[in-house]
Amino acid sequence: MLTLALMAIAAILLPYLLRTENELRIRVAQQGLSLPDGFYVYQRLDERGIRIKSITPAADGLVIRLDSPEQQLLAREALQTILPPGYTIALSDTPAPSNWVRKFARAPLNLG
């Protein structure tokens, strides 16, 4: 009985735990190029009606978070025409931590 209840709860919560962010990663593929400016990328995508959640620098490039998978594909197509050759624009399916995981990670541990 308990096992059946746990399996039912897991089946209900699984889609929420396995959500993915709609991200693009821009990396420099050709030596001598620098990363494009995040504000420039934002302006060019915004001109095309692509809704952007955030653009953040990462160790190996720029990470662009978008509202939906459709926006992600549109942004990738637009960036391939906006940016000169020498950049890779990859779709990223990074799992997004759920809200309770974020809250737990930010909460300080009070031991003792």
N, C-alpha and C positions, 0 to 999 in steps of 0.2 A: 504494500500500500504506500509506504513512504517513498519507495523507489519510483513508483508511478507518479506520485505527486511532484517529486523533484524533476522528473523528466518533463512533465507538463510545464512546470515553471521555466525550465531551461528552454523549451521550445518557444515559449512566449517571449522570453527576454533575449534570445539569440539574435534576432534582427537588430535590436537596439545596441547590442554589444559589438556587432560586426559592421556598423556603419562605416562608410569611407568618406573622406574629404574629397572634394573635387579640386584637385591641384594640378598645376603645371610647374615643371622645373626647367628653368633656362640655364644652360651651362655653356661655357666657352669650349668649343671643340677645336679651334684653330689657335695656335700659338701667336701671340702678339695682339690679340683682341682683349678688351676688357669687358666686363659685364655692362649691359645697358643700364641707364639710370632708371630706377623704379618709378619715378614720377613721369618720365617720358613714356614708359610702357603703360602706366595707368592712363595717361592722356590719350594715347593712341587707341587703346581698347575702349575707353569711355566714349570716344568719338564714334565708334562703331556700335554703340549700344550694349556693350558687354559689361555685365554687372560684376564688380570685383569686391570680394570681402576684404582681402588684404594682399599686400606685396611685401615680403620680408626677405632680407638677404640671408643666405645660408652659407655654410663653409665652402660649398662647391658651386654656388650659383644663386639665382633668385627663385623664390617659391611664390607662386601666385595662387591664391585661394579664391574660388569662384562659387557662385550660388548653386549651380546645377550642372549635371553632366553635359547638357546641351550647351551651356555657356562655356564649359571646359573645351569642347570640341571647336566651337566658334573661335575662341581665343587662340587655340593652337593654330588654326588656319590663318587667322589674322596675323599672328606673330611670325609665321613663316613668310608672309609678304612684307611685313614691316621691318623686320631685322635683316641685316645683310647676311650673306652666307658666312658660315663659321660658328654658328650657334646650334646647339641641340635643344629642341623643345620637346620634352617628354611628358606624357600623361603620368600622373602619380596616383596610385590607389592606396594611400597610407591610411590605415585604420584610425578613425577618430576616437579618442577616449570619450566615454560618456561623461555626463556632468558630475555624477557621483565620484568617478575616478579622478576628475580634475580637482574637486573639492577635497578629496582625501589626500591627494598629492600636495596640495597647498597648506593643509592643516599641519601645524607643528606637532611633533610627537612629545607628549608629556609623560615621561617615564619616571617612576620613583616617587 
